[in-house]
Amino acid sequence: MTLSDNPEPGTAIRAALEAEARAMGFADIAVTRPDSVAAAGAHLRQWVEQGRHGDMGWMADRIDWRANPAALWPEARSVIILAEPYTPEGDPLAMLGQPERAAISVYAQGRDYHDVVKKRLKRLGRWLIEQQGGAIKVFVDTAPVMEKPLAEAAGLGWQGKHTNLVSRRLGSWFFLGAIFTTLELAPDEPHGDHCGACRRCLDICPTAAFPAPYQLDARRCISYLTIELKGPIPREMRSLIGNRIYGCDDCLAVCPWNKFAQAANAAYAPREGRQAPLLAELAGLDDTAFRARFSGSPVKRIGRGRFLRNVLVAIGNSGEPGLLQVAEQATTDADPLVRSHAVWALSRLASPERFRAVMRDDPDPSVNEEWHLGLAEVSSRPPSFAD
């Protein structure tokens, strides 16, 4: 149920609010109470206690606010949840068959949604204040707010087996934003889970990041490994990442509810056009070029070091002899995080003779370890392996 469906008093302002939201580009809107997600808070605590949040210490640091939205702003009486689509034009999984190119998650191919959605939320909030008074606060994935459980409580969708929100109107391709308000708005009702027996999102995950339906171990999730993780990507996970250099769309892309997905907002059109960038081109970016290329993009937030770390993992997985020289060049990069993953990529592409010829001592222990582990791996290959 959404605002225009609610027959309770106040229908007029709620209908006007929905109309205004849609005029601003939002695809759906629903309302819930700040205290509607108590069960989600308990689930979050258990998830953190199990260590499944990985290195995301900020999840644990502000867990009390996440577990209880009412504590974040005690004056709030209602939470308005809004959805904005970023539906891709084609199949994002097709890019996985082009190992020489970089697969960037659909949501990060255009402008940074944090900026785009937040501006719209503020505009809608100002409109609401002008119409009804009160006060507001807006949130877009940058504060301790559990948008997905709140959206589920509001009836905008449900958290699917991949733990992302799914909508019968929008599929899996949409962003969420929240407006907390001191106004008393009648809440909408949740409409339950509609995943049924489907488990496509679980079965397609390349790293087996779902221990069970509706459970995610972030430590195995490619989105976590390529975006949130600050240090080296665990060696046992690298070969599973393929050419995904920023995020992963697999579990979203196979959701059957995507057949109802609405057209994306133009703000999220791919910056690179329909052709994904070449790995060799990305590997050559210095810090200035990286910042310029991804200005205004979510990708910029991870910095050049982590970005090239991801690119070099993809190069190591490519099987492309033409990228051997690229990997070798990166072993001299100033950043030890880049060098260590360049050594790994080189060990995947080079013959034993080539690897031994360029092997060197490195001032960083983690890079030295990669050289020695790589040497052991290339030495175990059959004589037929060649550059």
Helices and strands as residue ranges (DSSP letters): G 3-5, H 11-23, E 28-32, H 38-49, H 57-61, H 63-67, H 69-72, E 78-85, G 92-97, E 103-104, G 106-108, H 113-132, E 136-139, H 147-154, E 158-159, E 165-166, E 174-181, H 200-204, G 218-220, H 222-223, I 224-228, H 235-241, E 244-246, H 250-253, G 256-260, G 266-268, H 279-283, H 287-293, G 298-302, H 303-318, G 321-323, H 324-330, H 336-349, H 352-358, H 365-379
